[in-house]
């Protein structure tokens, strides 16, 4: 089968490009796989992209096209200009030039792909929907949503939510399948918008040589240092936690906009020996087993692969009570959920978990880990390809 992934990603940075390259590499072992990059060419040596197996093409926006897109994106979130049926069509016309759309259409038709997947975001996949009527009739188009349903209809504000509802009615029914990352999101898209949604979990590729012994008194946070990821919640909750604890430490792996704030907070409160910042780490497979509990305080999350990676390394998880964490952590009893965006409740949960038997949470997580392995994910993608082509 000829498969093309269309992507708008900074390859090598973040979870979405990592999952995307992992899936492309796995599928290329049996299928003819191409990548059409809308942002830049993946640099040489990016983990997961087998350049001998995957055909790579690029059509990056020019400066004028970037300015148009950026202006439209600001206006759709900050004003009601695009919040009506007419407005969503104006947004579609403003966001992409005819030349940019034509380049994608010509490429897809020239190569006669069986399936085309927009692999880096539901809202950006509007571009692929706009080309649908000019593509070969046999070609199937899919979009892959990496953010949660709530992100589109709650967290990005009322103007964007109203735009998205109109855009779904106008454009998103053109997709043959919409891949989402949770059962909850599948239900929301199907029942509220009558879209052909299908849940396929992101794959975990970690295969650690050892598991956590659960004896080191250390919490670990892994991810972008940002408001969305709740890094500030982890730091504030841990500071309160150590008012009555002299043993546990917090290790933070990552970079992001809150790095300066965290460094200042640690310095001004004399926490250098209790909160340790490591920067980004490329080998968490080795680092996870050194710790005992993962903190996952995201305010909003599409999937949160780090939860699954920690589970397969034998770590219990303290996670925010948001839909995807209920599905991954809560459903499988792999940890404790705390009230989202509440550092006091996170602190309470830290005390509860450190006083409990960690091994039972770890065992439950390890038992659930195979649900998220690469082989399972690839099998579900291939079943979906066969279904949309039949």
N, C-alpha and C positions, 0 to 999 in steps of 0.2 A: 504494500500500500504506500502511496506517495503522500507524505504528511509534511505540512509547513507550519511552523510556529512563527507567528508575528509578535514581536516583543518590543516594548519600550522600557528597557532596563539598563541600569549601570551594572554590567556583568562583573562579577567578583565582589559586589557590595550587597550585603543584606540577604534575607531569607528567600525572597521571591526568585532572584536570579539563581540562587543555589538549587532550589527545587526544580526550576525550569531546566537548567543544564543537566541535572541528574536524570530527569524524565526523558529529555531528548537523547541523552547518551544510551539509556536503557532501551528505548524504542528503536534506536538506529541499529541495534543488533539483528532485528528482524525486518525492519521497514526502511524505505528510502526517506530520510528525514532532512529537512532544510530549515534554516533560520533566516527570517527576513527581519533585520534589526532596523528600528525606526529612530534610534538614538545615536549609536556609534557601533563600530565593529568591536566585538569582544577582543581584548588584547591577547596576545599569544600566551599560552601557558595557563589559561583559566581552567581551573579544576572542573572536570566533567564534560567539557566540549572536546569531543574527538574530531579533530579537523580532517582526519582521513575518512571519517564516516558521515559527517554532517556537512552539508553544503551551506555556506554562509554568504548572505547578501546583505547589503545595507543601503538605505535611502534616508539619510539624515536630513532634518529640516534645515533650510537656510535661515539666515537671520530674520528676514521678513516673516517667514512662516512661524518661527519661534515666538516672535513678538505678538503675532495674531493669536496664537494658541494661548500664550500667557495672559493676554488681556481678556480673552473670553473666559478663562478659568477664574480670574479674579472677579469678574462681573457676575458669573453664575452663582458664586457663593455670597457675594456682598450686596447684590441688588436684585429686585424682582424682574429685571429685564427679560430673563429667559425662563420665567416660571409659569408660562402659559403654553397652550398647544402651539400657538404661533411662535412664541418665544423659543421653545425648544428647537424649532426648525431654523430659527435665526442663529441659534448657538451652533447647530451642526454646520451651517453655511460659513459661520465666522471662524470656527475652530480649525478647519482644514481647507487649504486652497484646492482648487480643482486639479492643479498639477500634482499635488501630493497624493490625492486620491487616485488619480489616473495612473501614477507610477506603480502603486500597489496593485490595482486592477490588472494592469498589463502584465506584471510579473506573475501573478497567480494564474492568469489564463494561459500565458506562454508555457508555463511548466505543467499545466493540467494536473494539479494536485487532486487527490481524492478527498482529503480532509484538510481544512485550514483552522488552526486554533489561535485565537488571540490570547497570548500567554501571560500578559502582565497587567491585568486589571479590568474590571467590569466596566467602569466609566470610560476608560480609554478605548475599549473595544467598539465604541460608537463608530470609529473609523471603518472597521471591518463590516459592520452592519450597513454603512452607507454605500459600500461597494457591491452588496449582494445582488442587486438587480442587473449588474453588468458582468457578473461572473458566469462561468459555464454552468448550465443547469444541473449537471451531475455532481458539482462540487458542493461539499457539505461544510458549513461554517459553524464554529463553536467558540464560546467565550469562557474564560476561566477566571472566576472571581476569587481574589486572594484576601479581600477584606470581608468583614461580616455584613450581614443585611442591615444591622443597626447603624453601621458606619455611613451607609448611603441615605438612610431615611430618618436618622436622628442626630448623629454626631457631627455631620457636616453642615447643620443649620437648616432652617426652614426654607430658605430660597432654593438651596440645592435639592432638598427633598422634593419640593414641588416641581422643579425642573425634571428630576429623575422619574417621577411618576408619569409625566407627560412623555418623556423620551422612551420609556418602556412601551407605552401604547403606540408610539409612532415608529420605533425602530427595533426594539430588542426582540420582538416576536419574529424577526427575520432569522434569528439563530436557530439552528437545528438542535442544539443542546447547550445548556448553561451549566458548567461544572462549578459546584460550590463545595465548601470544606466541612460542612456540618449537616447533620440531619435536620437541625432546627432551621437553617437557612434554606434547605431544600423545601421544607414545608411552607416557609414564608413566601418564597417565589412562586411556588405552585398554587397555593391557595389564594393569595392576595392578588397575584398578577397573571395567573394562568400561564406561566412560562414553563418550558420543558427543562426543569432543573434536575440535576443528578448529583448526589454527594459522592465524591471520591476524596479520601484523605490524602494529604501530602505524605510523601514517603520519608521514612527514617532510614538513613544509610549507615548509621553508626553500628559497629560490631565490636564493642569494647573487649579487650583481653581480660579485664578484671572488673568486678563490681565494687561499689562502695562497701566498706566494712561497717559504715554507720557509727564509727567510733570517734571520728574527728568532730569536735564541737564547732562546726562551721556551717553557716548559711552561705549559699552561693546565688548570685544574681548574674544572668547572662543576657546580653542584648543591648540595643541602643539605649543610651542614657538620655531619655526623653520623657516628656509629660505623658504622652500616650502610653508608653511602656510602664509608667508608674514608678520610675526609679526614685523619685522624690519620696514616694510613699514608703518604699523599702528602707530608705535612709532614716526617715523620721520615726518609723515604727521600731527599727532596731535601736535607735537612740533611747527611746522610751523603754524598750525591753531590757537594756543593760542597766537601768536604774536598780533592778533587783537581781541582776545576773553578772557574775564575774568571770565566766568561762567561755561563752560563745562569742565568735567573731563573724564578721560579714565580709565576704570576698566578692568584688564586683569586677566583671569582665565586660568591656565594651567601650565605645566612644559615642559621643553625641552632644547635643546642645546643652545638656545639663551638667557636663563635665566640670565647668568652671564653678557652678553653684555647689556641686558636691565637694569639690576641693576646698572651697571657702567654708562650707558647713563643717567639714571634718576638722579643718584647721582651727576655726573659731571655737569649737566645742571640745578640742583636745582629744579627738577620736582616732588619731593616727594608728594606734596599736590595736584598735577594735574594728575599724573599717579599712580594708585594704583594696586599693584600686590597681588593677593589673593592666588596664588597657585592653585592646582587642586580642583575642586568642584564636589562633587558627587550628588548634588541636584540643577541643573540649573533650574528645574521647579519652584523652589522658587526664584532663583536669577534673572532670566530673567525679570520678571515683575518689578523689582526695577530700570530698566534702560529704555532708550528711543530709542536707535539706535544700531543695531549690525554692527560692522565692520567685513567684510569677505574679506580679501585682498589676498587670496591664489594665488600663481603663477600658480599652477596646481592642479586640484581637480577632483576626480572621481565622487563624489556626493556632499559631504559637508552637512551631516545631520543637522549640527548646524543651517544652514539657515532655514530649515523646522521647527526645534524646536523653533527658535526665532519667526517665522511667527505665529505659533499657540499660542504664548504668547503675540501676538499683537505688535511686534517690527518691524518697517521698517528696511530695510537692505541697507547698502552701500557695494556693492560687486564688485569684479574685473570683468572686461569684458572678461570672459573666457566662453567656451561653456556651461557648466552646469549651470553657474549663469545666462546666457541669458535665459536658459530654465526654471529655477525655479523663479528667481527674475524678469528678464526683461519681459518675456512673460506674467507674471501675474501682472505686474506693482506694485510689492511689495517693490520697493525701487529704488535706482539709481545705475547705473553701471559706474565705472570709468576705465580709461585705465590701463590695467594690468601692474604691476611692475613700476608704476609711482607715487611716493609719492606726487608730486606736484599736479597731477590731483586728487588724493584722497583728498588732502587738499581742493582743489577747490570744490569738491563734498560735503565735510563736511560742507563747508560754504553754499552751495546751499541747502542742506537738512535741516540744522538747521534754515534756514530762511523760510522754506516752511511749508505747512500744513501736519504734520506727520500723522494725523488721516486717510487721504485717502490712504496712503501707507499701514498703519496697517490694514485697512478694506479689502483692496485687498488681503493682505497676509492671513488673517483669512478666506476669501472666498475660497482661493485655498488650504488651509491646508487639507481638507478631501481627496484630491487626493493622499495624502501620508500617510493615516492612515493604521494601521496594518491590519484591515479587508480587505481593498482594495488590499494590497500587497499579503496577504495569498490567496485571491481569484485568483489573477493572477498567482501565483505559481501553484496552484492546476489545473487551466485551462491548464497550460503548461505541467504539469505531464500527464494529460489525453491525450494531443495532441501527446506527444512523445511516449506514450505507445499504442496508437491506431494503 
